[in-house]
Amino acid sequence: MHIPEGLSESDVLAAIESVVRVLAPQFTFGPFDKDDIGQEIRVMCLDALPRYKPEVGPLQNFLFSHSKLRCINFKRDHHRRADAPCRSCHNGQPCGPDGEVCKKYATWRDIQDRKAAIRNPTGFDDTAGEAEWHARDKSDVEGDVQTRELLRLIDARLPIDLRADYLRLRAGKAIGKAKKQAVEAAVREILGEAAEDLAA
């Protein structure tokens, strides 16, 4: 066990036990009771000790922050029910027709897989969205760019007294007829100026 400079072994153990007392009851779940989580927290604290620097603050605060984040990750990674409705299917010996898992087990496994997908979502490097973007027609992309540019121009040139009504219209909310006509007239004028600028 690494003992930080200026602290005794009993100081370190007391800090660890203090963190365990606070966090263990908060992070019990499924098959992991308070003692199990307490043991995990102790290991987490021991792993973190070499990285502790006294100038960052008290050891207990450092261990608490480190362990809490690790506990959140631990719970996310291990929170999967172990009470399968069909032991046979769960142990790799399907009991359903044609050697498939039974319907009850398939439903249970589906739910567990969905829960796991929420806890461990696909990373930002997922290429499905990128493929969808590249599959779009070039004219769609150009249209999006033009629309964004026109909206930027309207935002920049719209008189301040019409801005609230314009934003309500953009959000699909109803406004008075006179206000609506004033906003539409201002937008037409801005778009007309934009067209003239492009033609020039």
Summary of the structure (lengths in Angstrom):
residues: 200
radius of gyration: 30.1
end to end distance: 75.7
largest distance: 80.4
contacts: 464
relative contact order: 0.06
helix: 74%
strand: 1%
